[in-house]
Amino acid sequence: MLYRNAVEPLVKSTSPPWFDARGAAVGLVIGFGVPVGGHILIMGLLRAAFRFNLVIALAFSCVANPFNIVPLYYGYYLLGSLVVGGAASIDFEVFERLMHPVMDSAYFWEACQAFLSLGTEFLARWCVSAAILATTSGIAGYWAVHRIQTDRCRKRAEKMGLEYEKFLKALERKSFGENGPILPAKDEG
């Protein structure tokens, strides 16, 4: 599933490296920086303003998901406690019970209210950790994906007997045309 949703879109992408790298960075920033449930909404708003590979962003935003949210957010609480300087006063079992209303919510706004009701101590620590993790993972994700995709594009250009810069310009023309960015097409080579 990881290969099909995260790796395959990168391997089959016919977009320029920066476009895919932005998608990975946006996905990681949203995945680590936005509470679960708000990912699609925030991604839609960002997609209206910026060019990035939406398929890759969606895949990378799944770093936080309903299966790992409780231990991940408890980690946020512990990291936030270290950064803020206060001792963590909630143990994992208590935290898990506190997260039940968030996890059991049927609607997005219901989950938001339950998340906000966790209290200012938790929310402040969560926000500090979210900012740290979103920033560092977004930067690292952009750098890693850009490097991987640049290498991949260089090899494809070399294989086709083209100069790398000309190959990139062709990718941009193919990907964006005159109507703005489009989703990556299947790899032709």
TAZI-V430057 format. One record per residue. N is the residue number from 1. NEAR is the number of other ideal C-beta (glycine too) atoms within 10 Angstrom. D_FIRST is the distance of its C-alpha to the first C-alpha in Angstrom with 2 decimals. Layout:
BEGIN
n;near;d_first
N;NEAR;D_FIRST
N;NEAR;D_FIRST
END
This chain:
BEGIN
n;near;d_first
1;6;0.00
2;9;3.81
3;8;5.42
4;9;5.12
5;14;6.03
6;18;8.24
7;11;9.47
8;14;9.91
9;23;12.01
10;23;14.05
11;11;14.67
12;13;15.65
13;26;17.55
14;18;21.25
15;29;22.23
16;24;24.41
17;21;23.01
18;18;24.50
19;22;22.72
20;28;19.20
21;25;20.44
22;25;21.83
23;31;18.59
24;30;16.94
25;25;20.14
26;26;20.45
27;29;16.94
28;26;17.70
29;27;21.21
30;24;20.26
31;26;17.49
32;24;20.07
33;22;23.22
34;18;22.91
35;19;22.70
36;20;19.68
37;20;20.67
38;15;22.34
39;20;19.46
40;13;19.56
41;12;23.36
42;16;23.87
43;22;21.44
44;10;23.39
45;10;26.62
46;16;25.65
47;15;24.40
48;7;27.86
49;6;29.52
50;10;27.47
51;16;25.74
52;22;22.13
53;29;18.91
54;20;17.67
55;21;14.18
56;29;13.68
57;25;15.59
58;20;13.52
59;22;10.28
60;27;12.54
61;25;14.36
62;17;11.67
63;17;13.11
64;23;15.34
65;12;14.11
66;10;15.85
67;9;14.40
68;13;15.89
69;16;18.62
70;18;21.54
71;12;21.33
72;18;20.39
73;25;23.33
74;20;25.56
75;14;24.87
76;21;25.91
77;22;29.02
78;16;29.88
79;18;29.40
80;23;31.41
81;20;34.05
82;13;34.42
83;13;34.75
84;13;37.06
85;6;39.05
86;12;39.20
87;7;38.31
88;16;35.29
89;9;37.02
90;19;34.12
91;9;32.46
92;14;28.88
93;8;29.97
94;11;32.05
95;18;29.37
96;15;26.90
97;11;29.62
98;19;30.30
99;18;26.72
100;11;26.89
101;15;28.53
102;23;25.87
103;13;22.99
104;10;25.00
105;16;25.99
106;6;25.48
107;9;26.14
108;14;25.37
109;9;29.06
110;14;29.43
111;19;26.62
112;15;28.34
113;13;31.64
114;18;30.32
115;20;28.75
116;13;32.06
117;12;34.02
118;18;32.62
119;10;35.60
120;8;36.66
121;16;36.32
122;22;32.59
123;17;32.03
124;14;34.00
125;23;32.10
126;18;28.73
127;13;29.83
128;17;31.02
129;24;27.80
130;21;25.69
131;15;27.93
132;16;27.67
133;21;23.90
134;18;23.30
135;14;25.91
136;13;25.02
137;20;21.25
138;22;22.00
139;13;24.52
140;13;22.54
141;24;19.43
142;20;21.80
143;13;23.59
144;13;20.68
145;25;18.88
146;19;22.36
147;12;23.32
148;16;20.30
149;23;20.65
150;17;24.43
151;11;24.27
152;16;22.02
153;20;24.51
154;14;27.48
155;11;26.39
156;17;25.88
157;18;29.26
158;12;30.92
159;9;29.62
160;11;31.03
161;7;34.25
162;14;34.02
163;10;34.85
164;14;31.91
165;9;33.59
166;11;34.31
167;18;30.76
168;18;29.57
169;13;32.19
170;15;31.09
171;20;27.46
172;15;28.83
173;10;31.13
174;15;28.45
175;20;25.95
176;15;28.51
177;10;31.55
178;5;34.11
179;6;32.06
180;8;29.82
181;18;26.16
182;12;23.81
183;12;20.09
184;22;19.22
185;12;19.90
186;7;18.35
187;12;19.53
188;8;22.86
189;6;23.49
END
